[in-house]
Amino acid sequence: MERCPTCNAKYAGKRLCHRCKTNLGVLVDIEEKAKEHLEAAKAALASDDIKQMFFHAKRSCSLRRTPEAERLLAYASLLVNQYDRAISSWRNV
C-alpha cells in the first residue's frame, strides 16, 4: 500500500493513517497474508507439489492481485490443466 485509501495520504508504515486516523491494520494484514501465500506457492513449486502451488497462488491472487501472483497463478493453472484460468491470469498480467 502506497497511500491511505480514505484520504490519499502517503502511507507511513503504521496501522493508523497519520492524517485521518483510518485503521489500516486490516489492509496491512491482508497484504502480508497474500505475500505469505505467494511464498508458499513458490516453495510448493520448488518441491514439485503442484496442487499446493495452485492453492497458494490462487489464494494469493484472491487477497491481492499483483503481476507476480498472476504469473504464478497462470503457471500453476497450466500445470493443473485449468487452461481457461491460465489464459485469464495471463491476460491480467
C-alpha positions in Angstrom: 0.0 0.0 0.0 1.4 3.3 -1.0 -1.4 5.6 0.0 -4.3 5.7 2.5 -7.5 4.7 0.7 -9.5 7.2 2.7 -7.6 10.4 2.4 -4.8 9.6 -0.1 -2.1 10.5 2.4 1.3 8.8 1.8 1.4 5.5 3.8 3.8 5.9 6.7 4.1 2.2 7.6 1.8 2.4 10.6 -1.5 0.7 11.3 -3.3 4.1 11.6 -3.2 6.8 9.0 -1.2 9.8 10.3 -3.7 12.2 8.7 -7.2 10.8 9.0 -6.6 8.1 11.6 -8.2 5.4 9.5 -7.4 1.9 10.7 -5.1 0.5 8.0 -4.3 -2.6 10.0 -6.7 -4.9 8.3 -5.3 -3.9 4.8 -1.8 -4.4 6.1 -2.7 -7.9 7.4 -4.3 -8.8 4.1 -1.2 -7.8 2.1 1.0 -9.8 4.5 -1.1 -12.8 4.1 -1.1 -12.5 0.3 2.8 -12.4 0.5 2.8 -15.5 2.7 0.7 -17.4 0.2 2.9 -16.3 -2.6 6.0 -17.5 -0.9 4.2 -20.8 0.0 3.3 -21.2 -3.7 7.0 -20.7 -4.7 8.1 -23.2 -2.1 5.5 -25.7 -3.3 6.8 -25.3 -6.9 10.3 -26.0 -5.7 9.2 -29.2 -4.0 7.0 -30.2 -7.0 3.8 -30.1 -5.1 1.6 -28.7 -7.9 -1.7 -28.9 -6.1 -0.4 -26.9 -3.1 1.2 -24.4 -5.5 -2.1 -23.9 -7.3 -3.9 -23.5 -4.0 -1.5 -20.9 -2.6 -1.2 -19.0 -5.9 -5.0 -18.8 -6.2 -5.3 -17.6 -2.6 -2.6 -15.0 -3.0 -4.4 -13.6 -6.1 -7.7 -13.6 -4.3 -6.2 -11.5 -1.5 -4.1 -9.1 -3.6 -3.6 -9.2 -7.4 0.0 -8.4 -8.3 1.7 -9.2 -11.6 3.9 -11.7 -9.8 0.9 -13.5 -8.2 -0.9 -13.5 -11.6 2.0 -15.0 -13.4 2.4 -17.7 -10.8 -1.3 -18.5 -10.9 -1.2 -18.7 -14.7 1.7 -21.2 -14.5 0.0 -23.2 -11.8 -3.2 -23.3 -13.7 -1.4 -24.7 -16.7 0.1 -27.4 -14.6 -3.3 -28.5 -13.2 -4.9 -28.4 -16.7 -7.1 -25.3 -16.0 -6.4 -23.6 -19.3 -9.2 -21.0 -19.1 -7.9 -19.8 -15.8 -4.4 -19.8 -17.1 -5.4 -17.6 -20.0 -7.4 -15.3 -17.8 -4.5 -14.8 -15.3 -2.0 -14.3 -18.1 -4.2 -11.5 -19.6 -4.3 -9.8 -16.2 -0.5 -9.6 -16.1 
